Amino acid sequence: MKATVTRLSREQAKELLVRLDSTIGSARGKAAREAMVKLLNSAVPSYTWVGIYAVEGKDLVLDAWAGPAATEHVRIPIGKGVCGFAAKAGKTEIVSDVSKDPRYLQCFLSTKSEIVVPIFDQGSVVGEIDVDGDQLDAFSSLDREFLEAVARKAAAHWSA
Ligand code: SME
């Protein structure tokens, strides 16, 4: 039997994009990213863990996160895991059941699905947003659309 999925709604996505602007304010760099992950994690029930990784050479390095626990994956080689795959491809990845994806690097036993959205600056991937959900199939094309808009905000506030 499928668990009931409490997904992001279109109204909430719209409202959150406005709230993100006021929450970020004039913050830049890590401070802006910390404000973003905190708001996303606390406002969206399906976003159990929210992190932003930054590209550092050939790796993704965890820069800001919000959720119930820290992850051991603080550095991920580009190309490894769902995170590294999305960074390499420069494309959003939605995994509806992580147990069925051989690329998946496990962080939390409770995670059932994941979405990873690259952050671009002038055409290059400078980082990404990684969201883990405790429900199967927690993320839809609406989350993709929403998080890609959030990624553009992260890009606009990227450097300190
Ligand atoms: N699951 C990710 C690793 C990062 S943790 O979810 C925070 C992956 O497969 O790349």
Backbone and ligand atoms as CSV (ligand in chain L), in Angstrom:
chain,resi,resn,atom,element,x,y,z
A,1,MET,N,N,0.842,-1.207,0.000
A,1,MET,CA,C,0.000,0.000,0.000
A,1,MET,C,C,0.877,1.257,0.000
A,2,LYS,N,N,0.458,2.241,-0.723
A,2,LYS,CA,C,1.216,3.490,-0.811
A,2,LYS,C,C,0.918,4.396,0.383
A,3,ALA,N,N,1.963,4.997,0.937
A,3,ALA,CA,C,1.738,5.933,2.038
A,3,ALA,C,C,1.101,7.213,1.480
A,4,THR,N,N,0.362,7.902,2.339
A,4,THR,CA,C,-0.235,9.159,1.894
A,4,THR,C,C,0.871,10.198,1.744
A,5,VAL,N,N,0.912,10.843,0.607
A,5,VAL,CA,C,1.969,11.814,0.350
A,5,VAL,C,C,1.428,13.230,0.555
A,6,THR,N,N,2.086,13.967,1.457
A,6,THR,CA,C,1.727,15.373,1.629
A,6,THR,C,C,2.687,16.173,0.783
A,7,ARG,N,N,2.261,16.496,-0.424
A,7,ARG,CA,C,3.160,17.201,-1.324
A,7,ARG,C,C,2.973,18.703,-1.249
A,8,LEU,N,N,3.963,19.380,-1.781
A,8,LEU,CA,C,3.907,20.832,-1.917
A,8,LEU,C,C,2.717,21.189,-2.820
A,9,SER,N,N,1.980,22.235,-2.474
A,9,SER,CA,C,0.881,22.676,-3.347
A,9,SER,C,C,1.333,23.901,-4.141
A,10,ARG,N,N,0.613,24.164,-5.234
A,10,ARG,CA,C,0.967,25.305,-6.092
A,10,ARG,C,C,0.852,26.629,-5.324
A,11,GLU,N,N,-0.183,26.732,-4.488
A,11,GLU,CA,C,-0.399,27.967,-3.710
A,11,GLU,C,C,0.766,28.166,-2.739
A,12,GLN,N,N,1.155,27.051,-2.086
A,12,GLN,CA,C,2.245,27.147,-1.113
A,12,GLN,C,C,3.558,27.518,-1.807
A,13,ALA,N,N,3.785,26.952,-2.982
A,13,ALA,CA,C,5.015,27.234,-3.726
A,13,ALA,C,C,5.084,28.725,-4.045
A,14,LYS,N,N,3.954,29.272,-4.495
A,14,LYS,CA,C,3.886,30.688,-4.862
A,14,LYS,C,C,4.181,31.575,-3.655
A,15,GLU,N,N,3.518,31.225,-2.548
A,15,GLU,CA,C,3.662,32.009,-1.322
A,15,GLU,C,C,5.110,31.924,-0.793
A,16,LEU,N,N,5.696,30.728,-0.908
A,16,LEU,CA,C,7.061,30.528,-0.400
A,16,LEU,C,C,8.116,31.291,-1.195
A,17,LEU,N,N,7.896,31.436,-2.496
A,17,LEU,CA,C,8.862,32.180,-3.305
A,17,LEU,C,C,8.917,33.640,-2.853
A,18,VAL,N,N,7.763,34.170,-2.459
A,18,VAL,CA,C,7.709,35.549,-1.947
A,18,VAL,C,C,8.382,35.612,-0.572
A,19,ARG,N,N,8.028,34.619,0.294
A,19,ARG,CA,C,8.606,34.600,1.644
A,19,ARG,C,C,10.116,34.428,1.611
A,20,LEU,N,N,10.612,33.647,0.633
A,20,LEU,CA,C,12.062,33.442,0.530
A,20,LEU,C,C,12.778,34.768,0.310
A,21,ASP,N,N,12.203,35.605,-0.570
A,21,ASP,CA,C,12.829,36.902,-0.847
A,21,ASP,C,C,12.946,37.733,0.417
A,22,SER,N,N,11.859,37.768,1.227
A,22,SER,CA,C,11.932,38.607,2.424
A,22,SER,C,C,12.836,37.968,3.467
A,23,THR,N,N,12.885,36.624,3.503
A,23,THR,CA,C,13.753,35.947,4.484
A,23,THR,C,C,15.225,36.138,4.131
A,24,ILE,N,N,15.553,36.039,2.845
A,24,ILE,CA,C,16.957,36.212,2.437
A,24,ILE,C,C,17.366,37.674,2.606
A,25,GLY,N,N,16.458,38.581,2.253
A,25,GLY,CA,C,16.767,40.007,2.356
A,25,GLY,C,C,18.016,40.326,1.567
A,26,SER,N,N,18.971,40.983,2.213
A,26,SER,CA,C,20.206,41.352,1.507
A,26,SER,C,C,21.336,40.375,1.828
A,27,ALA,N,N,21.004,39.256,2.510
A,27,ALA,CA,C,22.040,38.267,2.849
A,27,ALA,C,C,22.641,37.674,1.579
A,28,ARG,N,N,23.915,37.337,1.656
A,28,ARG,CA,C,24.594,36.742,0.499
A,28,ARG,C,C,25.409,35.540,0.973
A,29,GLY,N,N,25.864,34.747,0.028
A,29,GLY,CA,C,26.746,33.634,0.343
A,29,GLY,C,C,26.106,32.637,1.292
A,30,LYS,N,N,26.912,32.095,2.201
A,30,LYS,CA,C,26.467,31.055,3.126
A,30,LYS,C,C,25.272,31.501,3.973
A,31,ALA,N,N,25.268,32.773,4.390
A,31,ALA,CA,C,24.164,33.274,5.215
A,31,ALA,C,C,22.847,33.187,4.444
A,32,ALA,N,N,22.871,33.527,3.160
A,32,ALA,CA,C,21.662,33.440,2.329
A,32,ALA,C,C,21.230,31.990,2.183
A,33,ARG,N,N,22.210,31.103,1.963
A,33,ARG,CA,C,21.881,29.686,1.770
A,33,ARG,C,C,21.335,29.067,3.058
A,34,GLU,N,N,21.865,29.496,4.213
A,34,GLU,CA,C,21.352,28.971,5.482
A,34,GLU,C,C,19.909,29.413,5.709
A,35,ALA,N,N,19.611,30.661,5.366
A,35,ALA,CA,C,18.232,31.158,5.516
A,35,ALA,C,C,17.296,30.359,4.594
A,36,MET,N,N,17.756,30.042,3.398
A,36,MET,CA,C,16.924,29.313,2.433
A,36,MET,C,C,16.609,27.891,2.897
A,37,VAL,N,N,17.645,27.140,3.307
A,37,VAL,CA,C,17.398,25.741,3.698
A,37,VAL,C,C,16.519,25.673,4.946
A,38,LYS,N,N,16.712,26.621,5.864
A,38,LYS,CA,C,15.912,26.648,7.082
A,38,LYS,C,C,14.441,26.849,6.756
A,39,LEU,N,N,14.146,27.814,5.898
A,39,LEU,CA,C,12.759,28.104,5.556
A,39,LEU,C,C,12.137,26.924,4.801
A,40,LEU,N,N,12.846,26.377,3.837
A,40,LEU,CA,C,12.291,25.263,3.051
A,40,LEU,C,C,11.985,24.070,3.954
A,41,ASN,N,N,12.921,23.738,4.831
A,41,ASN,CA,C,12.745,22.582,5.708
A,41,ASN,C,C,11.598,22.787,6.705
A,42,SER,N,N,11.465,24.005,7.231
A,42,SER,CA,C,10.425,24.213,8.239
A,42,SER,C,C,9.048,24.428,7.618
A,43,ALA,N,N,8.993,24.935,6.382
A,43,ALA,CA,C,7.685,25.273,5.806
A,43,ALA,C,C,7.049,24.151,4.980
A,44,VAL,N,N,7.865,23.230,4.458
A,44,VAL,CA,C,7.291,22.199,3.579
A,44,VAL,C,C,7.408,20.822,4.257
A,45,PRO,N,N,6.274,20.240,4.655
A,45,PRO,CA,C,6.320,18.968,5.395
A,45,PRO,C,C,7.032,17.841,4.649
A,46,SER,N,N,6.956,17.821,3.316
A,46,SER,CA,C,7.599,16.729,2.563
A,46,SER,C,C,9.114,16.923,2.416
A,47,TYR,N,N,9.635,18.093,2.800
A,47,TYR,CA,C,11.076,18.353,2.688
A,47,TYR,C,C,11.750,18.014,4.022
A,48,THR,N,N,11.944,16.723,4.282
A,48,THR,CA,C,12.464,16.259,5.574
A,48,THR,C,C,13.869,16.781,5.859
A,49,TRP,N,N,14.699,16.760,4.824
A,49,TRP,CA,C,16.084,17.258,4.981
A,49,TRP,C,C,16.404,18.090,3.747
A,50,VAL,N,N,16.948,19.288,3.962
A,50,VAL,CA,C,17.263,20.180,2.838
A,50,VAL,C,C,18.712,20.635,2.959
A,51,GLY,N,N,19.473,20.438,1.899
A,51,GLY,CA,C,20.870,20.875,1.927
A,51,GLY,C,C,21.239,21.615,0.656
A,52,ILE,N,N,22.239,22.476,0.761
A,52,ILE,CA,C,22.829,23.100,-0.430
A,52,ILE,C,C,24.305,22.740,-0.459
A,53,TYR,N,N,24.703,22.117,-1.565
A,53,TYR,CA,C,26.109,21.780,-1.792
A,53,TYR,C,C,26.700,22.828,-2.732
A,54,ALA,N,N,27.998,23.099,-2.559
A,54,ALA,CA,C,28.715,24.016,-3.452
A,54,ALA,C,C,29.785,23.234,-4.201
A,55,VAL,N,N,29.975,23.554,-5.473
A,55,VAL,CA,C,31.033,22.903,-6.258
A,55,VAL,C,C,32.382,23.456,-5.809
A,56,GLU,N,N,33.292,22.531,-5.481
A,56,GLU,CA,C,34.657,22.913,-5.108
A,56,GLU,C,C,35.584,21.999,-5.881
A,57,GLY,N,N,36.142,22.480,-6.962
A,57,GLY,CA,C,36.986,21.624,-7.807
A,57,GLY,C,C,36.163,20.494,-8.387
A,58,LYS,N,N,36.559,19.244,-8.085
A,58,LYS,CA,C,35.848,18.078,-8.626
A,58,LYS,C,C,34.823,17.516,-7.646
A,59,ASP,N,N,34.573,18.248,-6.571
A,59,ASP,CA,C,33.661,17.757,-5.532
A,59,ASP,C,C,32.496,18.712,-5.286
A,60,LEU,N,N,31.479,18.137,-4.632
A,60,LEU,CA,C,30.387,18.937,-4.076
A,60,LEU,C,C,30.625,18.961,-2.572
A,61,VAL,N,N,30.605,20.138,-1.984
A,61,VAL,CA,C,30.863,20.254,-0.547
A,61,VAL,C,C,29.608,20.821,0.125
A,62,LEU,N,N,29.165,20.152,1.194
A,62,LEU,CA,C,27.954,20.598,1.885
A,62,LEU,C,C,28.213,21.962,2.517
A,63,ASP,N,N,27.336,22.921,2.210
A,63,ASP,CA,C,27.548,24.299,2.650
A,63,ASP,C,C,26.527,24.729,3.696
A,64,ALA,N,N,25.273,24.317,3.507
A,64,ALA,CA,C,24.208,24.698,4.447
A,64,ALA,C,C,23.192,23.568,4.466
A,65,TRP,N,N,22.640,23.265,5.634
A,65,TRP,CA,C,21.621,22.216,5.688
A,65,TRP,C,C,20.666,22.466,6.841
A,66,ALA,N,N,19.466,21.894,6.720
A,66,ALA,CA,C,18.485,21.958,7.798
A,66,ALA,C,C,17.720,20.647,7.796
A,67,GLY,N,N,17.525,20.079,8.964
A,67,GLY,CA,C,16.828,18.805,9.075
A,67,GLY,C,C,17.130,18.169,10.403
A,68,PRO,N,N,16.577,16.963,10.611
A,68,PRO,CA,C,16.710,16.328,11.925
A,68,PRO,C,C,18.121,15.847,12.263
A,69,ALA,N,N,18.972,15.605,11.270
A,69,ALA,CA,C,20.299,15.071,11.577
A,69,ALA,C,C,21.318,15.482,10.528
A,70,ALA,N,N,22.587,15.467,10.935
A,70,ALA,CA,C,23.677,15.781,10.006
A,70,ALA,C,C,23.925,14.582,9.101
A,71,THR,N,N,24.438,14.836,7.897
A,71,THR,CA,C,24.773,13.741,6.984
A,71,THR,C,C,26.276,13.502,7.000
A,72,GLU,N,N,26.650,12.244,6.754
A,72,GLU,CA,C,28.089,11.949,6.647
A,72,GLU,C,C,28.619,12.370,5.274
A,73,HIS,N,N,27.692,12.587,4.324
A,73,HIS,CA,C,28.124,12.935,2.962
A,73,HIS,C,C,28.344,14.441,2.829
A,74,VAL,N,N,29.428,14.918,3.441
A,74,VAL,CA,C,29.710,16.346,3.392
A,74,VAL,C,C,30.561,16.700,2.177
A,75,ARG,N,N,31.144,15.684,1.529
A,75,ARG,CA,C,31.904,15.891,0.295
A,75,ARG,C,C,31.576,14.744,-0.651
A,76,ILE,N,N,31.061,15.071,-1.823
A,76,ILE,CA,C,30.654,14.048,-2.794
A,76,ILE,C,C,31.356,14.338,-4.122
A,77,PRO,N,N,32.117,13.390,-4.665
A,77,PRO,CA,C,32.745,13.628,-5.965
A,77,PRO,C,C,31.681,13.841,-7.047
A,78,ILE,N,N,31.904,14.818,-7.926
A,78,ILE,CA,C,30.968,15.062,-9.033
A,78,ILE,C,C,30.943,13.794,-9.888
A,79,GLY,N,N,29.727,13.289,-10.145
A,79,GLY,CA,C,29.601,12.015,-10.862
A,79,GLY,C,C,29.142,10.891,-9.943
A,80,LYS,N,N,29.335,11.031,-8.611
A,80,LYS,CA,C,28.928,9.992,-7.657
A,80,LYS,C,C,27.588,10.338,-7.014
A,81,GLY,N,N,26.776,9.297,-6.783
A,81,GLY,CA,C,25.502,9.499,-6.099
A,81,GLY,C,C,24.523,10.258,-6.980
A,82,VAL,N,N,23.328,10.424,-6.479
A,82,VAL,CA,C,22.314,11.186,-7.214
A,82,VAL,C,C,22.771,12.646,-7.299
A,83,CYS,N,N,23.396,13.121,-6.200
A,83,CYS,CA,C,23.896,14.503,-6.158
A,83,CYS,C,C,24.956,14.739,-7.225
A,84,GLY,N,N,25.941,13.849,-7.255
A,84,GLY,CA,C,27.034,14.003,-8.214
A,84,GLY,C,C,26.573,13.848,-9.647
A,85,PHE,N,N,25.568,13.002,-9.850
A,85,PHE,CA,C,25.023,12.792,-11.195
A,85,PHE,C,C,24.343,14.077,-11.692
A,86,ALA,N,N,23.515,14.671,-10.834
A,86,ALA,CA,C,22.788,15.889,-11.222
A,86,ALA,C,C,23.762,17.030,-11.521
A,87,ALA,N,N,24.847,17.107,-10.730
A,87,ALA,CA,C,25.838,18.169,-10.941
A,87,ALA,C,C,26.552,17.964,-12.267
A,88,LYS,N,N,26.895,16.713,-12.567
A,88,LYS,CA,C,27.616,16.410,-13.795
A,88,LYS,C,C,26.727,16.659,-15.019
A,89,ALA,N,N,25.475,16.212,-14.920
A,89,ALA,CA,C,24.554,16.342,-16.052
A,89,ALA,C,C,23.994,17.764,-16.175
A,90,GLY,N,N,24.039,18.536,-15.084
A,90,GLY,CA,C,23.432,19.864,-15.089
A,90,GLY,C,C,21.926,19.779,-15.268
A,91,LYS,N,N,21.348,18.748,-14.638
A,91,LYS,CA,C,19.896,18.518,-14.779
A,91,LYS,C,C,19.294,18.099,-13.457
A,92,THR,N,N,18.042,18.529,-13.246
A,92,THR,CA,C,17.319,18.116,-12.046
A,92,THR,C,C,17.071,16.615,-12.078
A,93,GLU,N,N,17.274,15.966,-10.925
A,93,GLU,CA,C,17.008,14.528,-10.806
A,93,GLU,C,C,15.919,14.320,-9.760
A,94,ILE,N,N,14.888,13.561,-10.125
A,94,ILE,CA,C,13.870,13.178,-9.143
A,94,ILE,C,C,13.928,11.662,-8.998
A,95,VAL,N,N,14.133,11.188,-7.766
A,95,VAL,CA,C,14.149,9.744,-7.509
A,95,VAL,C,C,12.945,9.442,-6.624
A,96,SER,N,N,11.963,8.728,-7.177
A,96,SER,CA,C,10.731,8.517,-6.423
A,96,SER,C,C,10.870,7.391,-5.392
A,97,ASP,N,N,11.833,6.471,-5.631
A,97,ASP,CA,C,12.085,5.396,-4.665
A,97,ASP,C,C,13.596,5.156,-4.634
A,98,VAL,N,N,14.248,5.672,-3.603
A,98,VAL,CA,C,15.722,5.606,-3.562
A,98,VAL,C,C,16.232,4.169,-3.498
A,99,SER,N,N,15.415,3.249,-2.972
A,99,SER,CA,C,15.864,1.853,-2.848
A,99,SER,C,C,16.010,1.198,-4.224
A,100,LYS,N,N,15.428,1.816,-5.245
A,100,LYS,CA,C,15.496,1.236,-6.593
A,100,LYS,C,C,16.511,1.942,-7.484
A,101,ASP,N,N,17.243,2.924,-6.918
A,101,ASP,CA,C,18.197,3.673,-7.745
A,101,ASP,C,C,19.632,3.316,-7.341
A,102,PRO,N,N,20.361,2.627,-8.218
A,102,PRO,CA,C,21.712,2.173,-7.860
A,102,PRO,C,C,22.706,3.319,-7.610
A,103,ARG,N,N,22.356,4.541,-8.074
A,103,ARG,CA,C,23.268,5.671,-7.853
A,103,ARG,C,C,23.191,6.197,-6.430
A,104,TYR,N,N,22.096,5.895,-5.754
A,104,TYR,CA,C,21.787,6.519,-4.467
A,104,TYR,C,C,22.835,6.251,-3.384
A,105,LEU,N,N,23.302,7.325,-2.744
A,105,LEU,CA,C,24.189,7.221,-1.581
A,105,LEU,C,C,23.325,7.470,-0.355
A,106,GLN,N,N,23.272,6.497,0.544
A,106,GLN,CA,C,22.364,6.643,1.677
A,106,GLN,C,C,22.910,7.574,2.758
A,107,CYS,N,N,22.026,8.471,3.202
A,107,CYS,CA,C,22.349,9.337,4.335
A,107,CYS,C,C,21.537,8.926,5.540
A,108,PHE,N,N,20.225,8.806,5.319
A,108,PHE,CA,C,19.305,8.545,6.429
A,108,PHE,C,C,18.470,7.314,6.105
A,109,LEU,N,N,18.290,6.445,7.096
A,109,LEU,CA,C,17.482,5.235,6.878
A,109,LEU,C,C,16.058,5.575,6.508
A,110,SER,N,N,15.570,6.727,6.999
A,110,SER,CA,C,14.162,7.088,6.781
A,110,SER,C,C,13.885,7.629,5.379
A,111,THR,N,N,14.928,7.986,4.630
A,111,THR,CA,C,14.707,8.614,3.318
A,111,THR,C,C,14.128,7.619,2.318
A,112,LYS,N,N,13.048,8.062,1.631
A,112,LYS,CA,C,12.417,7.208,0.616
A,112,LYS,C,C,12.519,7.799,-0.788
A,113,SER,N,N,12.577,9.127,-0.855
A,113,SER,CA,C,12.692,9.751,-2.181
A,113,SER,C,C,13.568,10.994,-2.086
A,114,GLU,N,N,13.999,11.468,-3.255
A,114,GLU,CA,C,14.968,12.568,-3.256
A,114,GLU,C,C,14.806,13.406,-4.521
A,115,ILE,N,N,15.093,14.710,-4.390
A,115,ILE,CA,C,15.153,15.576,-5.578
A,115,ILE,C,C,16.435,16.404,-5.469
A,116,VAL,N,N,17.146,16.508,-6.572
A,116,VAL,CA,C,18.387,17.292,-6.599
A,116,VAL,C,C,18.316,18.272,-7.767
A,117,VAL,N,N,18.531,19.550,-7.463
A,117,VAL,CA,C,18.366,20.617,-8.458
A,117,VAL,C,C,19.661,21.429,-8.574
A,118,PRO,N,N,20.286,21.449,-9.732
A,118,PRO,CA,C,21.518,22.217,-9.892
A,118,PRO,C,C,21.294,23.726,-9.785
A,119,ILE,N,N,22.324,24.426,-9.325
A,119,ILE,CA,C,22.317,25.894,-9.258
A,119,ILE,C,C,23.345,26.369,-10.290
A,120,PHE,N,N,22.891,27.205,-11.208
A,120,PHE,CA,C,23.762,27.660,-12.289
A,120,PHE,C,C,24.188,29.107,-12.091
A,121,ASP,N,N,25.433,29.381,-12.454
A,121,ASP,CA,C,25.878,30.767,-12.571
A,121,ASP,C,C,26.524,30.899,-13.943
A,122,GLN,N,N,25.973,31.752,-14.754
A,122,GLN,CA,C,26.454,31.969,-16.123
A,122,GLN,C,C,26.701,30.656,-16.861
A,123,GLY,N,N,25.723,29.751,-16.769
A,123,GLY,CA,C,25.779,28.505,-17.526
A,123,GLY,C,C,26.547,27.367,-16.875
A,124,SER,N,N,27.309,27.647,-15.784
A,124,SER,CA,C,28.025,26.546,-15.123
A,124,SER,C,C,27.349,26.185,-13.816
A,125,VAL,N,N,27.452,24.906,-13.460
A,125,VAL,CA,C,26.888,24.458,-12.183
A,125,VAL,C,C,27.834,24.889,-11.057
A,126,VAL,N,N,27.315,25.718,-10.135
A,126,VAL,CA,C,28.137,26.168,-8.998
A,126,VAL,C,C,27.729,25.473,-7.705
A,127,GLY,N,N,26.580,24.788,-7.752
A,127,GLY,CA,C,26.105,24.104,-6.557
A,127,GLY,C,C,24.812,23.392,-6.850
A,128,GLU,N,N,24.166,22.910,-5.778
A,128,GLU,CA,C,22.862,22.268,-5.980
A,128,GLU,C,C,22.077,22.219,-4.688
A,129,ILE,N,N,20.761,22.085,-4.866
A,129,ILE,CA,C,19.860,21.913,-3.724
A,129,ILE,C,C,19.501,20.434,-3.679
A,130,ASP,N,N,19.627,19.835,-2.504
A,130,ASP,CA,C,19.309,18.419,-2.341
A,130,ASP,C,C,18.218,18.297,-1.286
A,131,VAL,N,N,17.079,17.696,-1.652
A,131,VAL,CA,C,15.998,17.517,-0.691
A,131,VAL,C,C,15.689,16.035,-0.551
A,132,ASP,N,N,15.682,15.547,0.694
A,132,ASP,CA,C,15.322,14.165,0.986
A,132,ASP,C,C,13.920,14.142,1.584
A,133,GLY,N,N,13.118,13.157,1.172
A,133,GLY,CA,C,11.765,13.017,1.707
A,133,GLY,C,C,11.588,11.662,2.372
A,134,ASP,N,N,10.779,11.634,3.426
A,134,ASP,CA,C,10.521,10.376,4.134
A,134,ASP,C,C,9.374,9.590,3.526
A,135,GLN,N,N,8.784,10.128,2.460
A,135,GLN,CA,C,7.684,9.414,1.813
A,135,GLN,C,C,8.113,9.002,0.412
A,136,LEU,N,N,7.582,7.893,-0.051
A,136,LEU,CA,C,7.825,7.479,-1.429
A,136,LEU,C,C,7.191,8.508,-2.348
A,137,ASP,N,N,7.848,8.787,-3.473
A,137,ASP,CA,C,7.238,9.622,-4.491
A,137,ASP,C,C,6.793,10.985,-3.945
A,138,ALA,N,N,7.631,11.583,-3.093
A,138,ALA,CA,C,7.239,12.835,-2.423
A,138,ALA,C,C,7.346,14.047,-3.350
A,139,PHE,N,N,8.070,13.907,-4.477
A,139,PHE,CA,C,8.358,15.087,-5.302
A,139,PHE,C,C,7.793,14.956,-6.714
A,140,SER,N,N,7.202,16.054,-7.186
A,140,SER,CA,C,6.555,16.052,-8.497
A,140,SER,C,C,7.206,17.119,-9.378
A,141,SER,N,N,6.635,17.316,-10.556
A,141,SER,CA,C,7.154,18.354,-11.451
A,141,SER,C,C,6.950,19.745,-10.845
A,142,LEU,N,N,6.000,19.871,-9.912
A,142,LEU,CA,C,5.817,21.155,-9.234
A,142,LEU,C,C,7.026,21.460,-8.336
A,143,ASP,N,N,7.525,20.417,-7.632
A,143,ASP,CA,C,8.717,20.622,-6.801
A,143,ASP,C,C,9.912,20.986,-7.673
A,144,ARG,N,N,9.968,20.368,-8.856
A,144,ARG,CA,C,11.053,20.684,-9.790
A,144,ARG,C,C,10.997,22.164,-10.187
A,145,GLU,N,N,9.807,22.590,-10.588
A,145,GLU,CA,C,9.592,23.982,-11.020
A,145,GLU,C,C,9.919,24.945,-9.872
A,146,PHE,N,N,9.393,24.608,-8.695
A,146,PHE,CA,C,9.596,25.447,-7.514
A,146,PHE,C,C,11.080,25.519,-7.146
A,147,LEU,N,N,11.734,24.350,-7.029
A,147,LEU,CA,C,13.133,24.341,-6.586
A,147,LEU,C,C,14.072,24.923,-7.643
A,148,GLU,N,N,13.683,24.837,-8.916
A,148,GLU,CA,C,14.507,25.484,-9.946
A,148,GLU,C,C,14.410,27.012,-9.800
A,149,ALA,N,N,13.249,27.508,-9.388
A,149,ALA,CA,C,13.107,28.949,-9.113
A,149,ALA,C,C,13.909,29.318,-7.861
A,150,VAL,N,N,13.903,28.434,-6.864
A,150,VAL,CA,C,14.694,28.672,-5.651
A,150,VAL,C,C,16.187,28.679,-6.001
A,151,ALA,N,N,16.589,27.777,-6.903
A,151,ALA,CA,C,17.997,27.697,-7.317
A,151,ALA,C,C,18.432,29.001,-7.995
A,152,ARG,N,N,17.519,29.619,-8.748
A,152,ARG,CA,C,17.863,30.907,-9.386
A,152,ARG,C,C,18.064,31.983,-8.315
A,153,LYS,N,N,17.272,31.912,-7.247
A,153,LYS,CA,C,17.463,32.873,-6.137
A,153,LYS,C,C,18.806,32.609,-5.457
A,154,ALA,N,N,19.128,31.329,-5.250
A,154,ALA,CA,C,20.416,30.980,-4.618
A,154,ALA,C,C,21.561,31.509,-5.489
A,155,ALA,N,N,21.425,31.383,-6.794
A,155,ALA,CA,C,22.473,31.862,-7.722
A,155,ALA,C,C,22.633,33.369,-7.617
A,156,ALA,N,N,21.502,34.073,-7.497
A,156,ALA,CA,C,21.541,35.532,-7.435
A,156,ALA,C,C,22.222,36.036,-6.156
A,157,HIS,N,N,22.252,35.187,-5.126
A,157,HIS,CA,C,22.870,35.581,-3.836
A,157,HIS,C,C,24.120,34.745,-3.572
A,158,TRP,N,N,24.697,34.123,-4.620
A,158,TRP,CA,C,25.711,33.079,-4.410
A,158,TRP,C,C,26.982,33.549,-3.704
A,159,SER,N,N,27.622,34.581,-4.252
A,159,SER,CA,C,28.899,34.942,-3.631
A,159,SER,C,C,28.718,35.984,-2.548
A,160,ALA,N,N,29.544,35.866,-1.505
A,160,ALA,CA,C,29.390,36.707,-0.312
A,160,ALA,C,C,29.809,38.149,-0.590
L,1,SME,N1,N,21.573,10.820,-1.326
L,1,SME,C1,C,22.573,11.663,-1.904
L,1,SME,C2,C,23.678,11.957,-0.941
L,1,SME,C3,C,23.436,13.168,-0.113
L,1,SME,S1,S,22.368,12.894,1.196
L,1,SME,O1,O,20.996,12.609,0.637
L,1,SME,C4,C,22.220,14.248,2.133
L,1,SME,C5,C,23.110,11.046,-3.185
L,1,SME,O2,O,22.728,9.935,-3.544
L,1,SME,O3,O,23.931,11.673,-3.837
